[in-house]
Amino acid sequence: PSLQFPPLVNCAVELLDRRVLAGDGDRVCVRAPGGLCWTYRDLLGHANRIANVLVHELGVVPGNRVLLRGPNSPMLAACWFAVMKAGAIAVATMPLLRAKELGQILDKGCVTHALCAHALRGELDEAVATRPSVGQVVSFGDPSGGGLEAAMARQPGEFDAVATASDDTCILAFTSGTTGQPKATMHFHRDVIAACRCWPPHVLRPQPDDVFIGSPPLAFTFGLGGLLLFPMSVGASTVLLEQASPPRLLDAIGEFGATILFTAPTSYRAMAEGVRERRLGAPMGGPLVKCVSAGEVLQAATRALWKDATGIEIIDGIGATEMFHIFISADAEHARPGATGTVVPGYRARVVDEEGREVPVGTVGRLAVKGPTGCRYLDDSRQRNYVGDGWNYTGDAYSMDADGYFHYQSRLDDMIVSAGYNIGAPEVEDALMQHPAVAECAVIGVPDEERGQIVKAFVVPRPGRGVGELLVRELQDFVKRTIAPYKYPRAVEFRDSLPRTETGKLQRFRLREGKP
Ligand code: 3UK
């Protein structure tokens, strides 16, 4: 697929209007629990009405930043397409954000308008109260009527999309923040289309009759691509769930006959317990064919657990908000346990040292990536620090093997240095996960006078496992037998749960700060 774009491109027209014009208007596009089912023509009509509300009732002009807020739902998807068609810029926010964080986003993003699910108004209203620059906040899904739906009823279902330039910004994506500081990245109309033409056709290879489902929020580019743009790019359908906890997701896969699943490693681990009896995987006669994991390292133990329970080999992929979506990945046939995969066609990737020079095969260094979708930070100082010569320097330590497979080591700031040894936290976690008493675990370096740092493990035991000194010693011996002995955790603490972001990422900084 071409990565060259004409000067004028509107991504909503490419993905939605053209699909209806091409005769796919009656195909099912979006479904949700409760029986809601929209065809491509329905979604286009709703998006057009919302675009008319934005432009004719709220005074949105091209380039305005419109905040979007809601759990995953067909209405949120319609709002997203409306913002695109109006030539405005979508600033989508994670559902769990509080007033303080929303305030930072409103300020940084220079937001002027907001479309917000009724149930999530509280925190937004609090943030907007002290910010007169945000002119209009309109609710959808208000059970007492009114709001966006009432305004839509006054508007026609046709709207001529604004003729945006292919390199007009259409998305301000805020990173989910494993370090606590949200960063904003910009994406253009052409980036949205480029993302649909790189990883999906080369690795996922979806078909028009596929049914997509998953947990990542549409406010996270992993979810926006996986659960909205990629299914629509082939005329497939998607299921948008307001609640996608592991048990609900399992129920919904069966209920909707989902064939392609997107979620994070922690969710695969949690679902592996309940999935076996349901026989959801195609190798066991169920509907599910492809399972995608991203957002965090996929441990070999998690891959094996899921394969054992469903018969399905997970498709791992590393992506980033900065790059919009996945740029290193492997399909099920090419998956190698312990490796994320090879570079996705359209991208280039290499491992470099501190001076930006490529390091030899097998050497650990910083992952650098270049491609059609990244990276433009909203603020210049970040851009200077992270991007050079078109290369995007990620925060990840990787090595590349002779076959071009990239092996994740750790986040650069998570590398533990103990008595002169470099130890990647995920490697120790992977070893611990193979022990039957361990449900979840996290490893950090803690200061130590003698060794500089020592390896400390936080372990969530499986239900019914007694914890104590005996298990500590057993886990330590187990790690020593599984990987190089000097990597074993000298300290072990048991926990009921681990701190994670809304996107399933472990927040190691919280463990380092000693926060629960
Ligand atoms: C980590 C992974 C190991 C890695 C994302 C797919 O996660 C996404 O974006 P974020 O900006 O975070 C990026 C960082 O997350 N990571 C992501 N995937 C993997 N580490 N293996 C993986 N498979 O540290 C990376 O730098 O929140 C993922 C698509 C779109 C995305 N935005």
Boltz pocket constraint, residues with backbone or C-beta under 6 A from the ligand:
constraints:
  - pocket:
      binder: B
      contacts: [[A, 175], [A, 176], [A, 177], [A, 220], [A, 221], [A, 222], [A, 223], [A, 293], [A, 294], [A, 295], [A, 296], [A, 297], [A, 298], [A, 316], [A, 317], [A, 318], [A, 319], [A, 320], [A, 321], [A, 322], [A, 324], [A, 325], [A, 326], [A, 340], [A, 394], [A, 395], [A, 396], [A, 408], [A, 411], [A, 503]]
      max_distance: 6.0
